[in-house]
Every structure is written in structure tokens, then in C-alpha cells.
Amino acid sequence: PKTLRLILGDQLNAQHSWFDEKDSSVTYLMLELRQETDYVAHHIQKVVAFFLSMRNFAQLLNTQGHTVHYVQLDQEDNSQDLKKMIQGMVKKHHFEQFEYQLPDEYRLDTQLKSICKNLSIPCRSVDSEHFLTEREYVKDFFHGKKTFLMESFYRQMRKDFTILMDGKEPLQGKWNFDHENRAALKDKRLLRKPKTHPKPVSDVVKMIKKANVKTIGKIAEEEFTWPCSREESLEVLDHFCTQLLVHFGDYQDALTTWDPFLFHSRLSFAMNTKMLSPLEVVQKVEAYWKEHQDTIAISQTEGFIRQIIGWREYMRGIYWAKMPEFAELNFFNHQRKLPDWFWTGDTKMKCLSHSIGQSLDLAYAHHIQRLMVIGNFALLAGIHPDEVDQWYLGVYIDAIEWVEITNTRGMSQFADGGIVGTKPYVSSANYIHKMGNYCSHCAYSSSKKVGEGACPFNSLYWHFYNRNREKLENNPRIGMAYRTLDKLKNKEELINQAEEYLKNLDDL
Ligand code: FAD
């Protein structure tokens, strides 16, 4: 039958079995739509990266002999409405069947189901053939459990896909080398240049601006560095293996003003758009490591692989186990608005001005900047998780709801009350100071708790525990914090200091 197949912007998977054969009865539909540019204010680099990658993918399919119908954002016949576009195509070209790959977002899943209900032809959804597990796997795996422990899921993945295994045992006798992966970077000379792909972007930017799409952040041709095709993505992966893997684990948590990327792979956008598959990434990294075991420790490799077949895969499963309720959770009932400097980076706190500034400049921050600097602050300051989610969903190149919301609302803000994590990720200035050089460039003093110039993290940290005592005190992993709090001689002073800061978050 004459078939219309939809390809969403994050389904750029050239290895999908759809493309195994050329079939003249099949047309692939790809759309640049306002519903996608407008569901949140995205970083300009994110919109550009999506459109460029989609256009490259359409071109690739064309050269392979597939029929693609691609509609640009500014095309006259673009009604900007997914339902109308699909209905219009079906009617005009007399398609007899409609097919789509299961989307990763709840929003699109619901929308596509509803579109199909109203189409007069048979509709079918197929797997996106990207993840290691099916949507419901995590839900079934943790059936009946309150906390979904990532580590047990991760070990199962290692066994099921024979990754870093020695028969039934983990290679070198240990599942997890996280304890070895916590160093601060002391020597600049270790840093490597990232593999970037600067490219002309002015035409796409012009189109986006002309359409009045509301965006955040900056873009410059020479600084637009993201891979926007499978070929470029493979180069970034190769660069990771040859240049960065050697120190990935060591400095995974390091915080520094020296470099935005450190030894991180910059592969999240390529994977989230499916230009690379998670399994091919970990298999390539494992194979590379096996050939270079004399120079690269297993801790670097295991740390990296855990992020992908562990955290990434697990977050996707949590999303399908807990949506749509997850998006409403607000365990601490936090209500504050984000301070204005989240959109400028203009705060005296160096850790935040650097991490937020970098996010706005590059659409990127690494995990510990997202978790222990920006997210940590938002949680301590009691920001409403909706506000935090909107910001994260907009600002990062890799932000798609299934992986953004589970990380932000779940892991970072503990708004799920402990589904993703067993305790909130909060810290005082001490941790940030220990992990890098932000504090030595700061207007505040990391060692000062109250008074002029005291780092806000210090008093906000105790304010957070103090105001959430009822909700947290009985958590066995937290009890210690309350014993310390109750012994503090200047407890009242600390709480008052935090109250002062909370009154004027915009001025920090
Ligand atoms: P690397 O450090 O090189 O890690 C390799 C890969 O592991 C990443 O590309 C990513 O695919 C995966 N990974 C690592 N940590 C996680 C994690 N916690 N969850 C899922 N995958 C992980 N990641 C996103 O892809 N999209 C998001 O919207 C997103 N939002 C986040 C929000 C918060 C508050 C936090 C704490 C983390 C978030 N992450 C998100 C996870 C992680 O920070 C990014 O995947 C990572 O920084 C991307 O950079 P990289 O490719 O250089 O990662």
C-alpha cells in the first residue's frame, strides 16, 4: 500500500530497518514546525542544530534513493500544525497507510495517537530501534518498589548486552569504579581541544528570526560547534576515544573556569537525535579501551559506559513508568521564581555566573555544573520545579523532555520525593570549593557562613534542611545532617542570613 511515514526531529536514525530497502510506495515526511520551536523558549543553537541535522538527514535519505517530503519552517504550505500537515498529505497524495516511530515524549505520543484516531486510513507505530530496552522495561523491572535503584538496572544491562563482562562476572571484579572518579583538575596542560564542527548558520538563523521564534542564548558561526550529521557525530565519538577517554572518569566531576567541556564527550545531542545509537557508542568505547588497556584505566571506561547504558537508559524508563504524573510532582512544595540572572549569568557568585554564562553561550554545561552548581542552587533557594524544568528544557542542546525532566525534577530537584535518587543532591560551598577553582574567583567567601560576603550556598544549605525537617529527617541517608544542624551554635544566625538572601535572590 502507498505509505506515509513520519520522521520526527529526534528520530534521525539512519540504521533504522525502515531504510533497509528502497520502496517507491513509501514517502517519508519531515516537518519543521512551530509547535516544536515554541513549546518552550529554546536556546537558538538548539533550534539551529535540530533543523540542520534534520535537513542533512533528509538529504542522506534522498541520496540513498528514498522519497522524502521535507517542509521547512518558512515554507508557504506549512500550516505549522502536525495534524493538518499529516491529514493534508494523506488527502492530497492518496496515501493508504500511515506509520510513525514511537516518540520519546509523552506530549507527542498523545498527539500522534489522537491524530491516528482521526485518520481514515490504517495507522501503525513501530519501535524507534534506538534504546537497549523497551519503554516499559524499567517499570516492570522495579515492579512493586518505591525507589528505582539505578545500579541494579545497570548491572542487568551489562549482563544482557555483555558489556565489560568476564563471563558472568564484571571485568576486573567490580561493577562500579565511581569512587575513583572524583578528582579536581589541577593541571591545565592535560586539557585537549574538543572536536568541533563550525559551520555556516546565518541562513537558518535568519529564517528563525524572521519567523519571530522566541529563543534564548547566543549563536556565532565560528562558535557553533555541534555535530549535525551521523558522519560528524562519528568523528566526535572517535575524538572521545582517542583524546578524552583516558581522563574521562578522573575529571568527570571537576569544576573549572579553564574549559567548558573538559573530558566530556559532547555526544548527548548526537545520541538524543539518534544519529548515534547508545549501543554503538559503548561498544566502540569498550573496544577502544580493550586495545589500549596499558594506558587507559577501566575506571575511565566503566564510568562513561555507566552514564549511557545505566543513567540514560534508566531515565528513559522512569519517564515512561511515571509520566504524566511526574511532571506535576513538587515534593517540597517549592514556589519561588528563578532569579533574573538565570537568563544573563549576571550574578556575583562565580560558580553560577560561569556555569549559567557557559550554558547561554554554548547551550552546554556538563553534568556536575547542571547538578551541583545550578540545580543545587535552585533546590536550596526553593525554586518551583516548573520554573527549573522550563529553564533546563530550553537552554541545553540535548534537552528533550524524557531525559531533561527525569534529571531535573527527579535527580536534581528531588521533586519526586525519591524515585530517581535516594537523597537530595545539595551541598554547601565546601563541595564546590573542593571540586575546582570557581571559589577563588568569587566575590563571596566560600569559608564564610554569615555576614558580609558570606557565600549564599552555606546558609541556604542549612535553611533547606531546617525548613524540610519533617520530610527528610527520617531518611537514613540524611539523619547525620540533622544531628550536625542541631549542634550548630550559630544556627539562628545562619537561618536569618539565608532569609536575607532569599528575600533578594535577584541581587545575589
Ligand atoms: P558525558 O559526560 O560525556 O556523558 C556521556 C553520555 O552519558 C551523555 O552524552 C549522555 O547521553 C549520558 N548521560 C550522562 N549522564 C546522564 C544522565 N544523568 N541522564 C541521562 N544521560 C546521561 N542529559 C540530556 O541528554 N538531556 C538533558 O536535558 C539533560 N538534562 C539534565 C539536567 C540536569 C539537572 C542534570 C543534572 C543532568 C542532565 N542531563 C541531561 C544529563 C547530563 O548532564 C548530560 O547528558 C551531559 O552533561 C551531556 O554532555 P556530554 O554528552 O558531554 O556527557
Boltz pocket constraint, residues with backbone or C-beta under 6 A from the ligand:
constraints:
  - pocket:
      binder: B
      contacts: [[A, 261], [A, 263], [A, 264], [A, 265], [A, 266], [A, 267], [A, 268], [A, 269], [A, 271], [A, 272], [A, 304], [A, 307], [A, 308], [A, 311], [A, 312], [A, 313], [A, 315], [A, 365], [A, 366], [A, 367], [A, 368], [A, 370], [A, 371], [A, 375], [A, 392], [A, 393], [A, 396], [A, 398], [A, 399], [A, 400], [A, 403], [A, 404], [A, 405], [A, 407], [A, 408], [A, 411], [A, 412]]
      max_distance: 6.0
